[in-house]
Amino acid sequence: MTEGIRVAFLSRGRRPGWRPFFSFVAIMGWCGMRGVVSLAIVLALPAEMPNRDIMQIATFVVILVTVLGQGTTIGWVIRMTGGERGPSRGQRHHLSVSQARALIARSQEHAMRQLAFAPDGQIVHSRLLEQYAYRAELAERFSHEQQALQGRKDAHYRALLATIDAGRAELLRLHRSGEIHDAVLHQLEHELDLQQMTAEGGLI
């Protein structure tokens, strides 16, 4: 009942279908084996209470039936209610980080191809087009061969982080020696921060 009330207050887009909802409620209800709470209550009854022994015996019988009966038939209940099925038709499959990166890189390459050529057909952004095409190809390849290429990818970004650390050390040296102003320090720190965020994101 409480689950039904909770679902009733969900928005229409987040509300599950009746069959998945019934399956969830049936399985959770069947899993709700009575044991610890009822046992603690019946053992806490005062010794002088009438029929205390009968209530204790009845409680142990209920616990035995629920543990053995419900416990050994939960698999059958799941199969009968359809709880072992995969995602329902309304649920979407979520992409991994590498798959999403590949799609984004491919869309960026497509956008660059539209901008790389002048109206007369002459290429004006050859380096950018080459860079985005390579990035899209690499991202797509990695999304299909993630395990095989993970070590090389991690090594690449760790090397990149090492160069960023070297750049930060040099930047601090220049500032401490008075060779650059504070404004230059902040500008170059910002650029290094962006490079570091990109490299750390590549390690995800």
C-alpha positions in Angstrom: 0.0 0.0 0.0 2.7 2.5 0.9 4.6 1.7 -2.3 1.3 2.4 -4.2 1.0 5.8 -2.5 4.6 6.6 -3.4 4.1 5.7 -7.0 0.9 7.7 -7.2 2.8 10.9 -6.4 5.4 10.4 -9.1 5.2 12.3 -12.3 3.7 10.5 -15.3 7.1 10.2 -17.0 8.7 8.5 -14.0 5.7 6.3 -13.1 6.3 2.6 -13.9 3.9 0.5 -15.8 1.3 -1.7 -13.9 3.1 -4.9 -14.7 6.5 -3.9 -13.4 4.9 -2.3 -10.4 2.8 -5.4 -9.6 5.9 -7.6 -10.0 8.0 -5.4 -7.7 5.3 -5.3 -5.0 4.7 -9.1 -5.2 8.4 -9.9 -4.9 9.0 -7.5 -2.1 6.0 -8.7 -0.2 7.1 -12.3 -0.6 10.6 -11.4 0.6 9.1 -9.8 3.8 9.8 -12.8 6.0 8.5 -12.4 9.5 11.2 -13.3 12.0 13.3 -11.0 14.2 10.6 -8.5 15.1 7.8 -11.1 15.9 10.3 -13.3 17.8 11.5 -10.3 19.9 7.9 -9.3 20.8 6.8 -12.8 21.8 9.9 -13.3 24.0 9.3 -10.0 25.7 5.8 -11.0 26.9 5.6 -11.2 30.7 5.8 -14.7 32.2 2.5 -14.3 33.9 0.6 -13.5 30.7 -2.1 -16.1 29.9 -1.4 -18.4 26.9 2.1 -17.1 26.6 3.4 -20.6 25.7 0.8 -21.0 22.9 1.7 -17.6 21.4 5.4 -18.5 21.4 4.8 -21.8 19.7 2.5 -20.2 17.1 5.2 -17.5 16.5 7.9 -20.1 15.9 5.6 -22.0 13.5 5.0 -18.8 11.5 8.7 -18.1 11.4 9.5 -21.6 10.3 6.8 -21.5 7.5 7.9 -18.1 6.2 11.6 -18.8 6.2 11.2 -22.3 4.6 8.1 -21.7 2.5 8.7 -18.2 1.2 12.5 -18.5 1.2 12.5 -21.6 -1.0 9.8 -20.4 -3.4 11.1 -16.8 -4.0 12.6 -17.9 -7.3 9.3 -19.3 -8.5 7.5 -16.0 -7.5 10.1 -14.0 -9.5 9.6 -16.1 -12.6 5.8 -16.1 -12.3 5.6 -12.3 -11.9 8.2 -11.6 -14.6 10.7 -10.1 -12.2 13.6 -11.8 -14.0 13.0 -10.0 -17.3 15.3 -7.3 -18.5 14.5 -3.6 -18.8 11.0 -2.8 -19.8 10.1 -1.2 -23.1 9.9 2.2 -21.5 13.4 2.1 -19.9 16.4 3.3 -21.9 19.8 1.8 -22.2 22.4 4.2 -20.8 25.7 4.7 -22.7 29.1 4.3 -21.0 31.4 7.3 -20.7 33.6 6.0 -23.6 30.5 5.5 -25.8 29.2 9.0 -25.1 32.6 10.5 -25.8 32.7 8.7 -29.2 29.3 10.1 -30.2 30.3 13.7 -29.1 33.6 13.5 -30.9 31.9 12.3 -34.0 29.4 15.2 -33.9 32.3 17.7 -33.4 34.1 16.3 -36.4 31.0 16.6 -38.5 30.6 20.3 -37.3 34.3 21.0 -38.2 33.8 19.5 -41.6 31.1 22.0 -42.3 33.3 24.9 -41.2 36.7 23.7 -42.5 36.0 24.8 -46.1 35.5 28.2 -47.6 32.5 28.9 -50.0 34.8 28.3 -53.0 35.7 24.8 -51.7 39.2 25.7 -50.4 40.1 24.2 -47.1 40.9 26.9 -44.4 41.0 24.8 -41.2 43.0 21.8 -42.3 44.8 21.3 -38.9 41.6 21.5 -37.0 39.8 19.1 -39.3 42.7 16.7 -39.0 42.7 17.0 -35.2 38.9 16.4 -34.8 38.9 13.6 -37.3 41.7 11.9 -35.4 40.0 12.5 -32.1 36.7 11.0 -33.4 38.4 8.0 -34.8 40.3 7.4 -31.6 37.2 7.8 -29.4 35.2 5.4 -31.5 37.9 2.8 -31.5 38.3 3.1 -27.8 34.6 2.6 -27.2 34.8 -0.7 -29.0 38.2 -1.9 -27.6 38.2 -0.3 -24.2 39.9 -3.1 -22.3 42.7 -3.6 -24.8 43.4 0.2 -25.1 42.8 1.3 -21.5 46.5 0.9 -20.5 47.8 3.0 -23.4 45.1 5.6 -22.8 45.9 5.9 -19.1 49.6 6.2 -19.9 48.9 8.9 -22.4 46.9 11.1 -20.0 49.4 10.5 -17.1 52.2 11.7 -19.3 50.1 14.7 -20.2 49.5 15.4 -16.5 53.3 15.2 -15.9 53.9 17.9 -18.5 51.2 20.1 -16.9 52.9 19.7 -13.5 56.2 20.8 -15.2 54.5 23.8 -16.7 53.1 24.8 -13.3 56.5 24.6 -11.7 58.0 26.8 -14.4 55.1 29.3 -14.1 55.7 29.6 -10.3 59.4 30.1 -10.9 58.8 32.9 -13.4 56.4 34.6 -11.0 58.6 34.2 -7.9 61.6 35.6 -9.8 59.5 38.6 -10.8 59.6 37.9 -14.6 55.8 37.9 -15.0 53.0 40.0 -13.4 50.1 38.6 -11.4 47.7 39.0 -14.3 49.9 36.8 -16.5 50.2 34.2 -13.7 46.4 34.0 -13.3 45.8 33.7 -17.1 48.4 30.9 -17.5 47.2 29.2 -14.3 43.7 29.2 -15.8 45.0 27.6 -19.1 46.8 24.9 -17.2 43.7 24.2 -15.1 41.7 23.6 -18.2 44.4 21.3 -19.6 44.5 19.4 -16.3 40.7 19.0 -16.2 40.8 17.6 -19.7 43.6 15.1 -18.9 41.9 14.0 -15.6 38.6 13.6 -17.5 40.4 11.3 -19.9 41.3 9.0 -17.0 37.6 8.4 -16.1 
